[in-house]
C-alpha cells in the first residue's frame, strides 16, 4: 500500500474510533438530561439549573470519553448528588424551620449511599484518588442544582458525606481504596 494512502487510512480509522467513543460517552445524556429537566421544573431559578446542567453534561461526557476509570464513577456520582439535589429543591419549595437540618442530614445520607455505589464500582480496579475527586465533583455539581434557590445545605451535606467516606476508607485496611 502506498504510504500516503496508508496514512489517510490510519487517520480515517482514528477519527471513526474517536467518534464511536464520543457516541458511547454521550449515552450518559439519557440519565443527566431528565435530572436537569426535573431540577429546572421544580427550581425557582430554572436558568441557573440549566447552566449547571449543561456544564454537568459536558463534564460527565468528557469523563466517559476519557475513560481510565473516570467513566465508571459518573453514575455513582450522579446518584450521590441526586438525593441532595432533591432535598435542596424540596427545601426551597417547602420552607420551614426544620428544613435546613433535615436537608443537611438527607444530603449527607444521600452522599454516603452514592459513595457506597462508587466503592462497588471501584472494587475490582486500581482506583485512584483522581477518580474519587471526580466522583465528588459530579455529586457536588448535581447537588448544586438543588441548592441554587434555597441555601447551601446540599453542598455542605455532600462535603460532610465525602469527609466521612474519606475517613472511613483511610482508616480501613491501611487506607487502600481498592481492596474489597
C-alpha positions, 0 to 999 in steps of 0.5 A, a space after each residue: 500500500 502506498 504510504 500516503 494512502 496508508 496514512 489517510 487510512 490510519 487517520 480515517 480509522 482514528 477519527 471513526 474510533 474517536 467518534 464511536 467513543 464520543 457516541 458511547 460517552 454521550 449515552 450518559 445524556 439519557 440519565 443527566 438530561 431528565 435530572 436537569 429537566 426535573 431540577 429546572 421544573 421544580 427550581 425557582 431559578 430554572 436558568 441557573 439549573 440549566 447552566 449547571 446542567 449543561 456544564 454537568 453534561 459536558 463534564 460527565 461526557 468528557 469523563 466517559 470519553 476519557 475513560 481510565 476509570 473516570 467513566 465508571 464513577 459518573 453514575 455513582 456520582 450522579 446518584 450521590 448528588 441526586 438525593 441532595 439535589 432533591 432535598 435542596 429543591 424540596 427545601 426551597 419549595 417547602 420552607 420551614 424551620 426544620 428544613 435546613 437540618 433535615 436537608 443537611 442530614 438527607 444530603 449527607 445520607 444521600 452522599 454516603 449511599 452514592 459513595 457506597 455505589 462508587 466503592 462497588 464500582 471501584 472494587 475490582 480496579 486500581 482506583 485512584 484518588 483522581 477518580 474519587 475527586 471526580 466522583 465528588 465533583 459530579 455529586 457536588 455539581 448535581 447537588 448544586 442544582 438543588 441548592 441554587 434557590 434555597 441555601 447551601 445545605 446540599 453542598 455542605 451535606 455532600 462535603 460532610 458525606 465525602 469527609 466521612 467516606 474519606 475517613 472511613 476508607 483511610 482508616 480501613 485496611 491501611 487506607 487502600 481504596 481498592 481492596 474489597 
